[in-house]
């Protein structure tokens, strides 16, 4: 669980812990004084060592398995189209893209992982539109412009009357459990 405080406050806290360690205080003493666990102080010391991440600058989440150059190459391959890679239809699915990543880079992704990669590349999901081969766009535009306004209802809104079962003479009741003297029809469920 993330401790309370802004990123700057937490970075200052880590710096203070490292300063106390440099002065020669023991790991558990520093942890008690800062208000954290010894494991956290040990991790901060390891990160501050040469070759470790900069303190407070560690990127969140797991690092990407594809480099920036590989991502650019993937985008170019996707723009080539599915036909270019031997698929019968011209659309990409997550499974097809996962297979393409495996073929190009030797990195295995599941469909959910491919979704996150595509989202990072600002690609979105698109549904293929099926259109008739005999579609006449001019006739459709004419119909929308001239015929549809004559067919559609005018500005008046039809409002259906609201009926209440309570006003109609019905009362709600619980169903009988099948035991006792009123095991059949309950008299309060009958029409009034």
Order of alpha helices (4+ residues) and beta strands (2+ residues): alpha-alpha-alpha-alpha-alpha-alpha-alpha-alpha
